[in-house]
Amino acid sequence: MLTWINTVSTQTRKYELKARAESQRETRDRIARAAAELHEEKGVAQTTVAEIARRAEVTRLTVYNHFADLSELIPACSAHYMALHPRPDLDDAFALEDPRERVRTTLARLYGWYREIEPMFGKLFSDRASVPELDRFLELNIDRMQAELADSLASAFPARGRRADRLKALIRLAVEFWTWHRLSRDGLDDEAAADLMAAAVAAQSA
């Protein structure tokens, strides 16, 4: 009888721990979602913990219990947001043999993604100068992603020496969010912007 009681008690405890862990995950996800929504609406610099707590329907202490500071909150917000707005699949673009077409197709996909996430990225890049945690996160993630993308695209061209350096710099400029933003403001759609930058890259590589 005692063995049976102990078994039931152990199973009950495991169930309670599992339920508690699930509740904690749900709360954490709710906070990350609330923060991501506010960051998209008004930016990281202008979002307060009180606003996040109010939207997530938790207390400020609960927010701090899950995320001690912005360096912990920002990655969770990013994970939530990127799950809703994943980066474009570029595998088939990189499989193209013609380097110019590879650049053009990649940029068209990238620019389409930038257009989708403009409300968020516009605020993030504007806020990075005043929010060190955000600047560090963007440096390690978005900046690195853009640099690696530019290096991969540049490697398909035969340029060497200073010409290769200029080519890489131009491609690095082409993959920047603010480059797309400026071209879009000037009235170019994503395909036209990609065509323009691909032509400039091809001219530099010639």
Phi, psi and omega in degrees: 000315181297321179297318179297317180298317180296321179296315179298318180298318180295317180295320178297317180296318178298319179297317181296319179295320179295317179296320179294317179297319178295319178297319179295320178296317180297319179295316179300316179296321180295321178294315180298319179295316180298316180296317180298318179297316180292322178297323179289325183283318188226355179096160181292317185298330184262359181266129179257160177297323180299320179293319178298314180299318181296316181290325180279353180061047175224176177272164176299323179299322178297320177301313181293328178295327180270325183224105185295327181202183182296329180296338175266326184286317185301314178300323179293319177298317181298316180299318179295313184293318182291335175293330178274333183228069184295152177297150181294148176281120184248008184302314182288331177294317180287346178278349180292137184283324182284119183301320180296316180293328176297316178295314183298314181294318179298314181294321179299318178293315182296317180294324176297322177292318178301320179297321180295321186257011182308317181303325179276308186295324179302318180285321180299312182291332176288327184275344190299329181292335183253356180233097184303321180296322178291317179301317180294318180296315180295322179299317184279342185243288185292313179300317180294319178299316180294319180295317179294322178295316179297317179298318181295319179291320182293330184294344181279348182263149184277004184299149180227163174062222183296326178297320178296321179295317179295321179297315180296320179297320180293317178295321177300320177295320183297327184272358180291143176301316184291334174295311176301317183301315180295314180297322178294317179296332179279002173100004180275135172282176187297320180294316180295321178295318178295319178299315182298311183290325177294322177295320179295319179295316180297321179295321180290331182276346185289000000 
